Amino acid sequence: MSNVVIRVENLSKQYKIGAAKHRHDTLRDHLAESFKSLFGRDGRRSSVSGPEDTIWALKEVSFEVKHGEAMGFVGHNGAGKSTLLKILSRITEPTAGFADIRGRVSSLLEVGTGFHAELTGRENIYLNGVILGMKKAEINRKFDEIVSFAEIEKFIDTPVKRYSSGMYVRLAFAVAAHLETEILLVDEVLAVGDVEFQKKCLGKIGEVAKQGRTVLFVSHSMATVLNLCSRAILLRSGQLVHDGPAESTIKNYLAYHSSKSAQAFDNNPERSGNGVVQLVGARILNEVNQAASHLVAGRAASFEFRYKNMTGERRRTNILFAIYNQLGVAVSCFDFSLSYGLVERLGSGGVFTCHIPNLPLPIGQYYVNIKLEVNGEEADLVPNALVFDVDNSNFFKSGQTPQLRFCSCLIQHTWTQETEPEPEPGLTTRSIGEN
């Protein structure tokens, strides 16, 4: 008998662009659209529709998942990851193709999914269990464990509409992870919780995978995917472009990521901001002040950012940038205002330069996100504006460096070692409690 629990074949999902009214993901969406379709935007009855543009959120995606596999899904925003999990969760229907799922499915896709706002936390736990086909005795057996994990004992009989987003996601995750279904689908909602709870969630997902349950996990953190998943799928513009071991999929994703960085300023769909001051270029300089994309740990490096003041007005401005390693982990952030306060005079344009006298990064590939803030608001955010490699190290003056998986940055330090005196001849020593 086949141990395949999920079989996806030529799965496609098409959306109409331009209005949320076309996205019929739920019954509520269908009912609302049925009412609104009777009227135009100004409230008058309308029988005329304009030309419709469409986009394929998923296009002919096929794969199989075996019982007990932990599979990750990676890709840029808009790649189709969340749409795929919504189809597998039966939240939305595919336009074409099908997904055959064997076993009960619990899912955590976004804050707000699966709970009734007017019901209490207790009532929602039982409601979710009943929907999954569980008996009351099964839910009773797991109830205390769910409440304890979610850390909401005092609020379990409060309607969830009064919960904070953190309380909501804690309970939602606890319900999804503890109700014993055969398949667990998790989108990256863990960012809502605090750091300690995120660690707790990741530990639980790992525990669930080791128990032999099937886990499908969407994340932008390559380190998390590598840690939790043995296999991963890369989606790009709704299409499956790589399916294999998690490590090879991540390498494929990062290679493409690197090749697209040159378009960061000209054609970056993830760029945002009000644009009153704009970044127009960026580059990295090595220790001899030459433009470089390959650096040496332990030597100097500079990051140069050119900007243009679109109106020429005086503005209270700040610039900051973060460096991420190839696993998607932020290793450091550099904030102008923390050292020098806000800039009052920008002129019509200019250059910010950050000097790092001793680059403290292990060997690997890195990405830079840059942000300009004007009067406390985001003026320009450019993700993946720069990509560089650290492919040699002189940080410890030995030519050696720890592997990336053991550390995310290097710290100057010293060691000392002292030798205990040898016991005098003829004397014996023994430990306390030794017979």
Number of C-alpha atoms within 10 A of each C-alpha: 3 6 10 15 18 19 15 18 16 15 21 24 22 16 17 14 14 10 8 11 15 13 15 17 15 12 11 10 14 15 11 12 16 12 9 14 13 12 13 13 9 7 9 9 12 12 9 7 7 5 6 8 9 11 13 18 20 27 21 17 19 16 14 13 19 15 18 19 20 27 26 28 29 25 23 16 14 15 21 26 27 20 22 26 22 20 18 21 18 14 16 18 20 19 14 14 16 19 20 13 17 14 13 13 20 26 24 26 24 16 17 15 12 20 20 16 14 13 16 19 26 18 18 23 26 19 18 20 22 14 11 15 11 17 12 11 9 14 21 13 11 15 18 12 14 24 21 12 19 22 16 18 14 8 16 19 14 16 17 24 16 13 18 10 14 17 17 22 23 25 26 26 24 23 28 23 23 18 22 20 19 18 27 25 21 23 20 15 16 23 11 17 17 12 11 8 18 16 13 13 20 15 13 17 22 16 14 21 21 15 10 14 19 25 27 22 25 24 20 17 15 23 17 17 24 20 13 21 21 15 21 25 23 24 24 20 18 25 20 20 15 17 18 14 16 25 18 16 23 24 14 15 21 20 13 10 16 17 10 16 18 15 13 20 18 10 11 16 12 13 17 14 17 13 17 18 25 22 23 15 16 18 18 21 19 18 18 10 11 12 15 16 15 15 22 22 24 22 17 18 24 20 18 16 20 15 19 19 18 13 11 14 14 13 19 15 22 24 20 18 22 17 22 20 25 20 22 16 17 16 15 15 14 14 16 18 13 10 8 9 12 17 15 13 13 18 14 14 16 13 15 14 15 17 13 15 12 16 22 24 30 27 22 16 21 23 23 20 19 22 21 23 23 21 11 10 12 18 21 22 23 22 21 25 25 24 23 19 20 18 14 18 22 16 21 15 9 8 11 13 18 14 11 16 9 8 12 20 16 16 9 9 6 5 4 4 5 5 5 6 6 6 9 7 6 5 6 7 6 7 6 6 5 5 5
